[in-house]
């Protein structure tokens, strides 16, 4: 005879509800952000790259050594 573990089902449901709640909060934050953009007068946002395309790898630049200032400081 098949059985159902009540405690496991309770834990699974609580986990699913927690994940969905977090997703709702994330979406509410995004909505507030876009409403703020609209309230500020923005109608469109120009993106530098199409987010649906694979990113183009840019060459890594060598770190530049910071130079110490040789200008005299007045006292």
N, C-alpha and C positions, 0 to 999 in steps of 0.2 A: 504494500500500500504506500503511495507517495505521501511524503510529509513536507511540511513547510516550517522552517525555523523562524519563529516570530521575532526573536531578538535580531537576527541577521536582517530581516526585512525592515525592521524599525531603523537600524543603523544605516542601511542603504538609502532609505527614503530621506533620512535626516541629511545624509551626505549630498544627495541630489538637490534637496531644497537649499542647502548652504551654497552649492555651486551656482544654482540659478539666482539666488539672492545676490551673490557677488557679481554676476553678469548683469543683473538689473542695475546695480549701483554703478557699474562701469558705463553702461549705456546712458544712465541719467547724467553722469559727469560729461560724457561726450555731447549730449543734447544741450546741457547748460553752456558748454564751450561754444558750440555753433550758434546758439541763441545770442550769446555775448558778441560773437563776430557780427551777426546780423544787426544787433542793436548798435554796434559801433559803425555801421554803414558798409560793411563788406558784403559783396554779392557773390564774388568768386575768389578762389585762391589759386594762383598759378604755381604749379609744382614744377621743380626743375627736371624731374624724371617721371616717366609713367610708372606708377607703383605696381602695375600688373606685369611689367617686364622684368627680366632677370637683371640684377644690378651689374653695372660695368665696373670691373675691378680697375681702380686707379693705381698708378705706381706709387710705392711708398717712398716718401722723401726722407733723406738722411737728416737726423737732428742737427740743428745749427748751433754751434758753440756760442754761448752768450759772451759778449765782450764787455770788459769793465770800462766804465767811463773814465776818460782822461781829463775831463774838464775839472778845473779847480773849483772847489766849493767855497763860497764866501763865508766868513766867520762872523 
